[in-house]
Amino acid sequence: METYSFLRHMADSWFLLAMTLGFLGLCVWAFRPGSRKAHEDVANSIFRNDDRPADATPAQTRKEA
């Protein structure tokens, strides 16, 4: 079997299977029940260094400025 045919066969069958399994594994890992805390922490990380109180309304922050 020549090299091109062998590589083409591997890409058509085994690599497709490996990519599909990798994709499904990443989906399961991202949506696993234990990752909720990590996702909430990352989602709220942009507000970590916010100077105004969390219960302040936009009208209250305009009066202070």
mmCIF file as Biopython writes it, N, C-alpha, C and O atoms, coordinates in Angstrom:
data_model
#
loop_
_atom_site.group_PDB
_atom_site.id
_atom_site.type_symbol
_atom_site.label_atom_id
_atom_site.label_alt_id
_atom_site.label_comp_id
_atom_site.label_asym_id
_atom_site.label_entity_id
_atom_site.label_seq_id
_atom_site.pdbx_PDB_ins_code
_atom_site.Cartn_x
_atom_site.Cartn_y
_atom_site.Cartn_z
_atom_site.occupancy
_atom_site.B_iso_or_equiv
_atom_site.auth_seq_id
_atom_site.auth_asym_id
_atom_site.pdbx_PDB_model_num
ATOM 1   N N  . MET A ? 1  ? 0.851   -1.172 0.000  1.0 0.0 1  A 1 
ATOM 2   C CA . MET A ? 1  ? 0.000   0.000  0.000  1.0 0.0 1  A 1 
ATOM 3   C C  . MET A ? 1  ? 0.897   1.237  0.000  1.0 0.0 1  A 1 
ATOM 4   O O  . MET A ? 1  ? 1.840   1.332  0.785  1.0 0.0 1  A 1 
ATOM 5   N N  . GLU A ? 2  ? 0.604   2.139  -0.852 1.0 0.0 2  A 1 
ATOM 6   C CA . GLU A ? 2  ? 1.438   3.336  -0.897 1.0 0.0 2  A 1 
ATOM 7   C C  . GLU A ? 2  ? 1.070   4.295  0.242  1.0 0.0 2  A 1 
ATOM 8   O O  . GLU A ? 2  ? -0.008  4.196  0.826  1.0 0.0 2  A 1 
ATOM 9   N N  . THR A ? 3  ? 1.953   5.193  0.536  1.0 0.0 3  A 1 
ATOM 10  C CA . THR A ? 3  ? 1.814   6.073  1.698  1.0 0.0 3  A 1 
ATOM 11  C C  . THR A ? 3  ? 0.568   6.947  1.619  1.0 0.0 3  A 1 
ATOM 12  O O  . THR A ? 3  ? -0.144  7.099  2.612  1.0 0.0 3  A 1 
ATOM 13  N N  . TYR A ? 4  ? 0.301   7.515  0.465  1.0 0.0 4  A 1 
ATOM 14  C CA . TYR A ? 4  ? -0.860  8.396  0.323  1.0 0.0 4  A 1 
ATOM 15  C C  . TYR A ? 4  ? -2.153  7.647  0.602  1.0 0.0 4  A 1 
ATOM 16  O O  . TYR A ? 4  ? -3.025  8.169  1.297  1.0 0.0 4  A 1 
ATOM 17  N N  . SER A ? 5  ? -2.295  6.453  0.082  1.0 0.0 5  A 1 
ATOM 18  C CA . SER A ? 5  ? -3.513  5.668  0.294  1.0 0.0 5  A 1 
ATOM 19  C C  . SER A ? 5  ? -3.676  5.311  1.762  1.0 0.0 5  A 1 
ATOM 20  O O  . SER A ? 5  ? -4.781  5.356  2.304  1.0 0.0 5  A 1 
ATOM 21  N N  . PHE A ? 6  ? -2.563  4.954  2.404  1.0 0.0 6  A 1 
ATOM 22  C CA . PHE A ? 6  ? -2.617  4.627  3.824  1.0 0.0 6  A 1 
ATOM 23  C C  . PHE A ? 6  ? -3.038  5.834  4.652  1.0 0.0 6  A 1 
ATOM 24  O O  . PHE A ? 6  ? -3.911  5.720  5.512  1.0 0.0 6  A 1 
ATOM 25  N N  . LEU A ? 7  ? -2.430  6.984  4.401  1.0 0.0 7  A 1 
ATOM 26  C CA . LEU A ? 7  ? -2.779  8.193  5.149  1.0 0.0 7  A 1 
ATOM 27  C C  . LEU A ? 7  ? -4.209  8.627  4.867  1.0 0.0 7  A 1 
ATOM 28  O O  . LEU A ? 7  ? -4.908  9.092  5.767  1.0 0.0 7  A 1 
ATOM 29  N N  . ARG A ? 8  ? -4.643  8.478  3.634  1.0 0.0 8  A 1 
ATOM 30  C CA . ARG A ? 8  ? -6.019  8.835  3.274  1.0 0.0 8  A 1 
ATOM 31  C C  . ARG A ? 8  ? -7.016  7.940  4.007  1.0 0.0 8  A 1 
ATOM 32  O O  . ARG A ? 8  ? -8.043  8.417  4.491  1.0 0.0 8  A 1 
ATOM 33  N N  . HIS A ? 9  ? -6.717  6.659  4.088  1.0 0.0 9  A 1 
ATOM 34  C CA . HIS A ? 9  ? -7.571  5.722  4.805  1.0 0.0 9  A 1 
ATOM 35  C C  . HIS A ? 9  ? -7.627  6.075  6.292  1.0 0.0 9  A 1 
ATOM 36  O O  . HIS A ? 9  ? -8.699  6.049  6.896  1.0 0.0 9  A 1 
ATOM 37  N N  . MET A ? 10 ? -6.487  6.401  6.877  1.0 0.0 10 A 1 
ATOM 38  C CA . MET A ? 10 ? -6.451  6.769  8.299  1.0 0.0 10 A 1 
ATOM 39  C C  . MET A ? 10 ? -7.247  8.048  8.548  1.0 0.0 10 A 1 
ATOM 40  O O  . MET A ? 10 ? -7.974  8.138  9.537  1.0 0.0 10 A 1 
ATOM 41  N N  . ALA A ? 11 ? -7.119  9.025  7.675  1.0 0.0 11 A 1 
ATOM 42  C CA . ALA A ? 11 ? -7.835  10.287 7.842  1.0 0.0 11 A 1 
ATOM 43  C C  . ALA A ? 11 ? -9.332  10.092 7.668  1.0 0.0 11 A 1 
ATOM 44  O O  . ALA A ? 11 ? -10.118 10.741 8.359  1.0 0.0 11 A 1 
ATOM 45  N N  . ASP A ? 12 ? -9.742  9.223  6.770  1.0 0.0 12 A 1 
ATOM 46  C CA . ASP A ? 12 ? -11.160 8.996  6.531  1.0 0.0 12 A 1 
ATOM 47  C C  . ASP A ? 12 ? -11.840 8.232  7.651  1.0 0.0 12 A 1 
ATOM 48  O O  . ASP A ? 12 ? -13.024 8.447  7.910  1.0 0.0 12 A 1 
ATOM 49  N N  . SER A ? 13 ? -11.125 7.355  8.314  1.0 0.0 13 A 1 
ATOM 50  C CA . SER A ? 13 ? -11.792 6.506  9.296  1.0 0.0 13 A 1 
ATOM 51  C C  . SER A ? 13 ? -11.379 6.821  10.729 1.0 0.0 13 A 1 
ATOM 52  O O  . SER A ? 13 ? -12.208 7.268  11.522 1.0 0.0 13 A 1 
ATOM 53  N N  . TRP A ? 14 ? -10.125 6.599  11.072 1.0 0.0 14 A 1 
ATOM 54  C CA . TRP A ? 14 ? -9.707  6.696  12.467 1.0 0.0 14 A 1 
ATOM 55  C C  . TRP A ? 14 ? -9.626  8.132  12.969 1.0 0.0 14 A 1 
ATOM 56  O O  . TRP A ? 14 ? -9.986  8.411  14.113 1.0 0.0 14 A 1 
ATOM 57  N N  . PHE A ? 15 ? -9.161  9.032  12.133 1.0 0.0 15 A 1 
ATOM 58  C CA . PHE A ? 15 ? -9.074  10.416 12.587 1.0 0.0 15 A 1 
ATOM 59  C C  . PHE A ? 15 ? -10.465 11.015 12.775 1.0 0.0 15 A 1 
ATOM 60  O O  . PHE A ? 15 ? -10.683 11.799 13.698 1.0 0.0 15 A 1 
ATOM 61  N N  . LEU A ? 16 ? -11.400 10.652 11.911 1.0 0.0 16 A 1 
ATOM 62  C CA . LEU A ? 16 ? -12.775 11.115 12.071 1.0 0.0 16 A 1 
ATOM 63  C C  . LEU A ? 16 ? -13.366 10.581 13.376 1.0 0.0 16 A 1 
ATOM 64  O O  . LEU A ? 16 ? -14.057 11.306 14.091 1.0 0.0 16 A 1 
ATOM 65  N N  . LEU A ? 17 ? -13.099 9.342  13.675 1.0 0.0 17 A 1 
ATOM 66  C CA . LEU A ? 17 ? -13.565 8.760  14.931 1.0 0.0 17 A 1 
ATOM 67  C C  . LEU A ? 17 ? -12.925 9.465  16.131 1.0 0.0 17 A 1 
ATOM 68  O O  . LEU A ? 17 ? -13.606 9.771  17.109 1.0 0.0 17 A 1 
ATOM 69  N N  . ALA A ? 18 ? -11.627 9.717  16.054 1.0 0.0 18 A 1 
ATOM 70  C CA . ALA A ? 18 ? -10.934 10.393 17.151 1.0 0.0 18 A 1 
ATOM 71  C C  . ALA A ? 18 ? -11.467 11.814 17.353 1.0 0.0 18 A 1 
ATOM 72  O O  . ALA A ? 18 ? -11.658 12.240 18.492 1.0 0.0 18 A 1 
ATOM 73  N N  . MET A ? 19 ? -11.707 12.542 16.282 1.0 0.0 19 A 1 
ATOM 74  C CA . MET A ? 19 ? -12.235 13.900 16.395 1.0 0.0 19 A 1 
ATOM 75  C C  . MET A ? 19 ? -13.645 13.895 16.972 1.0 0.0 19 A 1 
ATOM 76  O O  . MET A ? 19 ? -13.979 14.758 17.784 1.0 0.0 19 A 1 
ATOM 77  N N  . THR A ? 20 ? -14.469 12.948 16.573 1.0 0.0 20 A 1 
ATOM 78  C CA . THR A ? 20 ? -15.829 12.843 17.101 1.0 0.0 20 A 1 
ATOM 79  C C  . THR A ? 20 ? -15.801 12.526 18.587 1.0 0.0 20 A 1 
ATOM 80  O O  . THR A ? 20 ? -16.529 13.142 19.365 1.0 0.0 20 A 1 
ATOM 81  N N  . LEU A ? 21 ? -14.977 11.581 18.986 1.0 0.0 21 A 1 
ATOM 82  C CA . LEU A ? 21 ? -14.864 11.250 20.409 1.0 0.0 21 A 1 
ATOM 83  C C  . LEU A ? 21 ? -14.300 12.418 21.215 1.0 0.0 21 A 1 
ATOM 84  O O  . LEU A ? 21 ? -14.744 12.668 22.336 1.0 0.0 21 A 1 
ATOM 85  N N  . GLY A ? 22 ? -13.336 13.127 20.658 1.0 0.0 22 A 1 
ATOM 86  C CA . GLY A ? 22 ? -12.791 14.301 21.336 1.0 0.0 22 A 1 
ATOM 87  C C  . GLY A ? 22 ? -13.839 15.383 21.513 1.0 0.0 22 A 1 
ATOM 88  O O  . GLY A ? 22 ? -13.930 15.991 22.580 1.0 0.0 22 A 1 
ATOM 89  N N  . PHE A ? 23 ? -14.632 15.630 20.479 1.0 0.0 23 A 1 
ATOM 90  C CA . PHE A ? 23 ? -15.691 16.634 20.566 1.0 0.0 23 A 1 
ATOM 91  C C  . PHE A ? 23 ? -16.728 16.252 21.615 1.0 0.0 23 A 1 
ATOM 92  O O  . PHE A ? 23 ? -17.133 17.088 22.423 1.0 0.0 23 A 1 
ATOM 93  N N  . LEU A ? 24 ? -17.156 15.004 21.605 1.0 0.0 24 A 1 
ATOM 94  C CA . LEU A ? 24 ? -18.139 14.555 22.597 1.0 0.0 24 A 1 
ATOM 95  C C  . LEU A ? 24 ? -17.563 14.613 24.012 1.0 0.0 24 A 1 
ATOM 96  O O  . LEU A ? 24 ? -18.268 14.957 24.961 1.0 0.0 24 A 1 
ATOM 97  N N  . GLY A ? 25 ? -16.286 14.275 24.146 1.0 0.0 25 A 1 
ATOM 98  C CA . GLY A ? 25 ? -15.638 14.359 25.455 1.0 0.0 25 A 1 
ATOM 99  C C  . GLY A ? 25 ? -15.568 15.788 25.971 1.0 0.0 25 A 1 
ATOM 100 O O  . GLY A ? 25 ? -15.797 16.031 27.156 1.0 0.0 25 A 1 
ATOM 101 N N  . LEU A ? 26 ? -15.254 16.737 25.091 1.0 0.0 26 A 1 
ATOM 102 C CA . LEU A ? 26 ? -15.218 18.142 25.507 1.0 0.0 26 A 1 
ATOM 103 C C  . LEU A ? 26 ? -16.611 18.654 25.882 1.0 0.0 26 A 1 
ATOM 104 O O  . LEU A ? 26 ? -16.751 19.436 26.822 1.0 0.0 26 A 1 
ATOM 105 N N  . CYS A ? 27 ? -17.623 18.224 25.161 1.0 0.0 27 A 1 
ATOM 106 C CA . CYS A ? 27 ? -18.998 18.629 25.499 1.0 0.0 27 A 1 
ATOM 107 C C  . CYS A ? 27 ? -19.410 18.093 26.856 1.0 0.0 27 A 1 
ATOM 108 O O  . CYS A ? 27 ? -19.996 18.818 27.660 1.0 0.0 27 A 1 
ATOM 109 N N  . VAL A ? 28 ? -19.108 16.837 27.117 1.0 0.0 28 A 1 
ATOM 110 C CA . VAL A ? 28 ? -19.435 16.240 28.421 1.0 0.0 28 A 1 
ATOM 111 C C  . VAL A ? 28 ? -18.669 16.952 29.521 1.0 0.0 28 A 1 
ATOM 112 O O  . VAL A ? 28 ? -19.225 17.224 30.585 1.0 0.0 28 A 1 
ATOM 113 N N  . TRP A ? 29 ? -17.389 17.260 29.277 1.0 0.0 29 A 1 
ATOM 114 C CA . TRP A ? 29 ? -16.573 17.933 30.289 1.0 0.0 29 A 1 
ATOM 115 C C  . TRP A ? 29 ? -17.092 19.342 30.586 1.0 0.0 29 A 1 
ATOM 116 O O  . TRP A ? 29 ? -17.110 19.763 31.743 1.0 0.0 29 A 1 
ATOM 117 N N  . ALA A ? 30 ? -17.512 20.066 29.558 1.0 0.0 30 A 1 
ATOM 118 C CA . ALA A ? 30 ? -17.976 21.441 29.753 1.0 0.0 30 A 1 
ATOM 119 C C  . ALA A ? 30 ? -19.322 21.495 30.462 1.0 0.0 30 A 1 
ATOM 120 O O  . ALA A ? 30 ? -19.570 22.423 31.231 1.0 0.0 30 A 1 
ATOM 121 N N  . PHE A ? 31 ? -20.190 20.528 30.224 1.0 0.0 31 A 1 
ATOM 122 C CA . PHE A ? 31 ? -21.526 20.550 30.799 1.0 0.0 31 A 1 
ATOM 123 C C  . PHE A ? 31 ? -21.698 19.591 31.964 1.0 0.0 31 A 1 
ATOM 124 O O  . PHE A ? 31 ? -22.828 19.258 32.321 1.0 0.0 31 A 1 
ATOM 125 N N  . ARG A ? 32 ? -20.611 19.142 32.561 1.0 0.0 32 A 1 
ATOM 126 C CA . ARG A ? 32 ? -20.718 18.242 33.706 1.0 0.0 32 A 1 
ATOM 127 C C  . ARG A ? 32 ? -21.311 18.993 34.893 1.0 0.0 32 A 1 
ATOM 128 O O  . ARG A ? 32 ? -21.123 20.204 35.010 1.0 0.0 32 A 1 
ATOM 129 N N  . PRO A ? 33 ? -22.020 18.297 35.769 1.0 0.0 33 A 1 
ATOM 130 C CA . PRO A ? 33 ? -22.694 18.976 36.882 1.0 0.0 33 A 1 
ATOM 131 C C  . PRO A ? 33 ? -21.744 19.720 37.822 1.0 0.0 33 A 1 
ATOM 132 O O  . PRO A ? 33 ? -22.129 20.754 38.368 1.0 0.0 33 A 1 
ATOM 133 N N  . GLY A ? 34 ? -20.551 19.246 38.025 1.0 0.0 34 A 1 
ATOM 134 C CA . GLY A ? 34 ? -19.624 19.874 38.962 1.0 0.0 34 A 1 
ATOM 135 C C  . GLY A ? 34 ? -18.986 21.153 38.454 1.0 0.0 34 A 1 
ATOM 136 O O  . GLY A ? 34 ? -18.272 21.811 39.211 1.0 0.0 34 A 1 
ATOM 137 N N  . SER A ? 35 ? -19.210 21.529 37.219 1.0 0.0 35 A 1 
ATOM 138 C CA . SER A ? 35 ? -18.536 22.704 36.676 1.0 0.0 35 A 1 
ATOM 139 C C  . SER A ? 35 ? -19.354 23.983 36.802 1.0 0.0 35 A 1 
ATOM 140 O O  . SER A ? 35 ? -18.908 25.037 36.347 1.0 0.0 35 A 1 
ATOM 141 N N  . ARG A ? 36 ? -20.522 23.923 37.398 1.0 0.0 36 A 1 
ATOM 142 C CA . ARG A ? 36 ? -21.372 25.115 37.516 1.0 0.0 36 A 1 
ATOM 143 C C  . ARG A ? 36 ? -20.661 26.237 38.281 1.0 0.0 36 A 1 
ATOM 144 O O  . ARG A ? 36 ? -20.715 27.394 37.864 1.0 0.0 36 A 1 
ATOM 145 N N  . LYS A ? 37 ? -20.003 25.914 39.382 1.0 0.0 37 A 1 
ATOM 146 C CA . LYS A ? 37 ? -19.314 26.930 40.188 1.0 0.0 37 A 1 
ATOM 147 C C  . LYS A ? 37 ? -18.204 27.594 39.384 1.0 0.0 37 A 1 
ATOM 148 O O  . LYS A ? 37 ? -18.038 28.812 39.447 1.0 0.0 37 A 1 
ATOM 149 N N  . ALA A ? 38 ? -17.456 26.817 38.641 1.0 0.0 38 A 1 
ATOM 150 C CA . ALA A ? 38 ? -16.363 27.385 37.848 1.0 0.0 38 A 1 
ATOM 151 C C  . ALA A ? 38 ? -16.904 28.297 36.747 1.0 0.0 38 A 1 
ATOM 152 O O  . ALA A ? 38 ? -16.337 29.358 36.487 1.0 0.0 38 A 1 
ATOM 153 N N  . HIS A ? 39 ? -17.981 27.896 36.112 1.0 0.0 39 A 1 
ATOM 154 C CA . HIS A ? 39 ? -18.569 28.720 35.054 1.0 0.0 39 A 1 
ATOM 155 C C  . HIS A ? 39 ? -19.145 30.021 35.623 1.0 0.0 39 A 1 
ATOM 156 O O  . HIS A ? 39 ? -19.005 31.076 35.006 1.0 0.0 39 A 1 
ATOM 157 N N  . GLU A ? 40 ? -19.789 29.958 36.791 1.0 0.0 40 A 1 
ATOM 158 C CA . GLU A ? 40 ? -20.315 31.176 37.411 1.0 0.0 40 A 1 
ATOM 159 C C  . GLU A ? 40 ? -19.182 32.105 37.824 1.0 0.0 40 A 1 
ATOM 160 O O  . GLU A ? 40 ? -19.294 33.323 37.684 1.0 0.0 40 A 1 
ATOM 161 N N  . ASP A ? 41 ? -18.098 31.541 38.328 1.0 0.0 41 A 1 
ATOM 162 C CA . ASP A ? 41 ? -16.950 32.352 38.729 1.0 0.0 41 A 1 
ATOM 163 C C  . ASP A ? 41 ? -16.335 33.072 37.525 1.0 0.0 41 A 1 
ATOM 164 O O  . ASP A ? 41 ? -16.008 34.256 37.610 1.0 0.0 41 A 1 
ATOM 165 N N  . VAL A ? 42 ? -16.182 32.380 36.441 1.0 0.0 42 A 1 
ATOM 166 C CA . VAL A ? 42 ? -15.623 32.992 35.231 1.0 0.0 42 A 1 
ATOM 167 C C  . VAL A ? 42 ? -16.577 34.045 34.664 1.0 0.0 42 A 1 
ATOM 168 O O  . VAL A ? 42 ? -16.136 35.101 34.210 1.0 0.0 42 A 1 
ATOM 169 N N  . ALA A ? 43 ? -17.873 33.762 34.688 1.0 0.0 43 A 1 
ATOM 170 C CA . ALA A ? 43 ? -18.853 34.704 34.147 1.0 0.0 43 A 1 
ATOM 171 C C  . ALA A ? 43 ? -18.887 36.003 34.952 1.0 0.0 43 A 1 
ATOM 172 O O  . ALA A ? 43 ? -19.123 37.073 34.390 1.0 0.0 43 A 1 
ATOM 173 N N  . ASN A ? 44 ? -18.656 35.919 36.251 1.0 0.0 44 A 1 
ATOM 174 C CA . ASN A ? 44 ? -18.710 37.107 37.105 1.0 0.0 44 A 1 
ATOM 175 C C  . ASN A ? 44 ? -17.344 37.738 37.343 1.0 0.0 44 A 1 
ATOM 176 O O  . ASN A ? 44 ? -17.252 38.711 38.092 1.0 0.0 44 A 1 
ATOM 177 N N  . SER A ? 45 ? -16.296 37.226 36.742 1.0 0.0 45 A 1 
ATOM 178 C CA . SER A ? 45 ? -14.954 37.734 36.995 1.0 0.0 45 A 1 
ATOM 179 C C  . SER A ? 45 ? -14.767 39.172 36.508 1.0 0.0 45 A 1 
ATOM 180 O O  . SER A ? 45 ? -13.922 39.885 37.049 1.0 0.0 45 A 1 
ATOM 181 N N  . ILE A ? 46 ? -15.519 39.618 35.516 1.0 0.0 46 A 1 
ATOM 182 C CA . ILE A ? 46 ? -15.350 40.988 35.032 1.0 0.0 46 A 1 
ATOM 183 C C  . ILE A ? 46 ? -15.869 42.009 36.034 1.0 0.0 46 A 1 
ATOM 184 O O  . ILE A ? 46 ? -15.543 43.192 35.936 1.0 0.0 46 A 1 
ATOM 185 N N  . PHE A ? 47 ? -16.670 41.568 36.992 1.0 0.0 47 A 1 
ATOM 186 C CA . PHE A ? 47 ? -17.219 42.482 37.997 1.0 0.0 47 A 1 
ATOM 187 C C  . PHE A ? 47 ? -16.421 42.459 39.293 1.0 0.0 47 A 1 
ATOM 188 O O  . PHE A ? 47 ? -16.790 43.149 40.243 1.0 0.0 47 A 1 
ATOM 189 N N  . ARG A ? 48 ? -15.352 41.698 39.363 1.0 0.0 48 A 1 
ATOM 190 C CA . ARG A ? 48 ? -14.600 41.533 40.602 1.0 0.0 48 A 1 
ATOM 191 C C  . ARG A ? 48 ? -14.030 42.843 41.141 1.0 0.0 48 A 1 
ATOM 192 O O  . ARG A ? 48 ? -14.057 43.066 42.352 1.0 0.0 48 A 1 
ATOM 193 N N  . ASN A ? 49 ? -13.520 43.701 40.283 1.0 0.0 49 A 1 
ATOM 194 C CA . ASN A ? 49 ? -12.875 44.934 40.722 1.0 0.0 49 A 1 
ATOM 195 C C  . ASN A ? 49 ? -13.776 46.150 40.538 1.0 0.0 49 A 1 
ATOM 196 O O  . ASN A ? 49 ? -13.283 47.270 40.411 1.0 0.0 49 A 1 
ATOM 197 N N  . ASP A ? 50 ? -15.053 45.948 40.524 1.0 0.0 50 A 1 
ATOM 198 C CA . ASP A ? 50 ? -16.010 47.036 40.367 1.0 0.0 50 A 1 
ATOM 199 C C  . ASP A ? 50 ? -16.066 47.842 41.661 1.0 0.0 50 A 1 
ATOM 200 O O  . ASP A ? 50 ? -16.162 47.268 42.745 1.0 0.0 50 A 1 
ATOM 201 N N  . ASP A ? 51 ? -16.004 49.188 41.552 1.0 0.0 51 A 1 
ATOM 202 C CA . ASP A ? 51 ? -15.944 50.033 42.738 1.0 0.0 51 A 1 
ATOM 203 C C  . ASP A ? 51 ? -17.301 50.307 43.369 1.0 0.0 51 A 1 
ATOM 204 O O  . ASP A ? 51 ? -17.373 50.541 44.575 1.0 0.0 51 A 1 
ATOM 205 N N  . ARG A ? 52 ? -18.361 50.284 42.604 1.0 0.0 52 A 1 
ATOM 206 C CA . ARG A ? 52 ? -19.666 50.602 43.173 1.0 0.0 52 A 1 
ATOM 207 C C  . ARG A ? 52 ? -20.275 49.376 43.838 1.0 0.0 52 A 1 
ATOM 208 O O  . ARG A ? 52 ? -19.965 48.250 43.452 1.0 0.0 52 A 1 
ATOM 209 N N  . PRO A ? 53 ? -21.136 49.575 44.831 1.0 0.0 53 A 1 
ATOM 210 C CA . PRO A ? 53 ? -21.771 48.443 45.511 1.0 0.0 53 A 1 
ATOM 211 C C  . PRO A ? 53 ? -22.663 47.654 44.556 1.0 0.0 53 A 1 
ATOM 212 O O  . PRO A ? 53 ? -23.150 48.187 43.560 1.0 0.0 53 A 1 
ATOM 213 N N  . ALA A ? 54 ? -22.864 46.396 44.869 1.0 0.0 54 A 1 
ATOM 214 C CA . ALA A ? 54 ? -23.648 45.524 43.997 1.0 0.0 54 A 1 
ATOM 215 C C  . ALA A ? 54 ? -25.111 45.931 43.949 1.0 0.0 54 A 1 
ATOM 216 O O  . ALA A ? 54 ? -25.775 45.694 42.940 1.0 0.0 54 A 1 
ATOM 217 N N  . ASP A ? 55 ? -25.638 46.543 45.023 1.0 0.0 55 A 1 
ATOM 218 C CA . ASP A ? 55 ? -27.055 46.907 45.046 1.0 0.0 55 A 1 
ATOM 219 C C  . ASP A ? 55 ? -27.315 48.332 44.547 1.0 0.0 55 A 1 
ATOM 220 O O  . ASP A ? 55 ? -28.450 48.803 44.617 1.0 0.0 55 A 1 
ATOM 221 N N  . ALA A ? 56 ? -26.299 49.019 44.050 1.0 0.0 56 A 1 
ATOM 222 C CA . ALA A ? 56 ? -26.475 50.386 43.527 1.0 0.0 56 A 1 
ATOM 223 C C  . ALA A ? 56 ? -27.149 50.360 42.182 1.0 0.0 56 A 1 
ATOM 224 O O  . ALA A ? 56 ? -26.815 49.540 41.327 1.0 0.0 56 A 1 
ATOM 225 N N  . THR A ? 57 ? -28.094 51.250 41.989 1.0 0.0 57 A 1 
ATOM 226 C CA . THR A ? 57 ? -28.768 51.364 40.701 1.0 0.0 57 A 1 
ATOM 227 C C  . THR A ? 57 ? -27.990 52.334 39.813 1.0 0.0 57 A 1 
ATOM 228 O O  . THR A ? 57 ? -27.174 53.099 40.327 1.0 0.0 57 A 1 
ATOM 229 N N  . PRO A ? 58 ? -28.212 52.328 38.518 1.0 0.0 58 A 1 
ATOM 230 C CA . PRO A ? 58 ? -27.491 53.271 37.638 1.0 0.0 58 A 1 
ATOM 231 C C  . PRO A ? 58 ? -27.765 54.731 37.994 1.0 0.0 58 A 1 
ATOM 232 O O  . PRO A ? 58 ? -26.886 55.572 37.806 1.0 0.0 58 A 1 
ATOM 233 N N  . ALA A ? 59 ? -28.957 55.059 38.503 1.0 0.0 59 A 1 
ATOM 234 C CA . ALA A ? 59 ? -29.278 56.443 38.877 1.0 0.0 59 A 1 
ATOM 235 C C  . ALA A ? 59 ? -28.424 56.867 40.079 1.0 0.0 59 A 1 
ATOM 236 O O  . ALA A ? 59 ? -27.966 58.009 40.135 1.0 0.0 59 A 1 
ATOM 237 N N  . GLN A ? 60 ? -28.207 55.967 41.033 1.0 0.0 60 A 1 
ATOM 238 C CA . GLN A ? 60 ? -27.396 56.302 42.198 1.0 0.0 60 A 1 
ATOM 239 C C  . GLN A ? 60 ? -25.946 56.537 41.806 1.0 0.0 60 A 1 
ATOM 240 O O  . GLN A ? 60 ? -25.295 57.416 42.372 1.0 0.0 60 A 1 
ATOM 241 N N  . THR A ? 61 ? -25.434 55.790 40.870 1.0 0.0 61 A 1 
ATOM 242 C CA . THR A ? 61 ? -24.035 55.975 40.480 1.0 0.0 61 A 1 
ATOM 243 C C  . THR A ? 61 ? -23.842 57.252 39.691 1.0 0.0 61 A 1 
ATOM 244 O O  . THR A ? 61 ? -22.749 57.818 39.724 1.0 0.0 61 A 1 
ATOM 245 N N  . ARG A ? 62 ? -24.864 57.740 38.972 1.0 0.0 62 A 1 
ATOM 246 C CA . ARG A ? 62 ? -24.741 59.005 38.245 1.0 0.0 62 A 1 
ATOM 247 C C  . ARG A ? 62 ? -24.720 60.187 39.210 1.0 0.0 62 A 1 
ATOM 248 O O  . ARG A ? 62 ? -24.047 61.180 38.935 1.0 0.0 62 A 1 
ATOM 249 N N  . LYS A ? 63 ? -25.431 60.111 40.325 1.0 0.0 63 A 1 
ATOM 250 C CA . LYS A ? 63 ? -25.451 61.205 41.305 1.0 0.0 63 A 1 
ATOM 251 C C  . LYS A ? 63 ? -24.091 61.360 41.965 1.0 0.0 63 A 1 
ATOM 252 O O  . LYS A ? 63 ? -23.681 62.469 42.307 1.0 0.0 63 A 1 
ATOM 253 N N  . GLU A ? 64 ? -23.391 60.241 42.141 1.0 0.0 64 A 1 
ATOM 254 C CA . GLU A ? 64 ? -22.080 60.302 42.790 1.0 0.0 64 A 1 
ATOM 255 C C  . GLU A ? 64 ? -21.021 60.924 41.902 1.0 0.0 64 A 1 
ATOM 256 O O  . GLU A ? 64 ? -20.072 61.526 42.404 1.0 0.0 64 A 1 
ATOM 257 N N  . ALA A ? 65 ? -21.162 60.793 40.604 1.0 0.0 65 A 1 
ATOM 258 C CA . ALA A ? 65 ? -20.117 61.259 39.687 1.0 0.0 65 A 1 
ATOM 259 C C  . ALA A ? 65 ? -20.140 62.734 39.465 1.0 0.0 65 A 1 
ATOM 260 O O  . ALA A ? 65 ? -19.315 63.258 38.716 1.0 0.0 65 A 1 
#
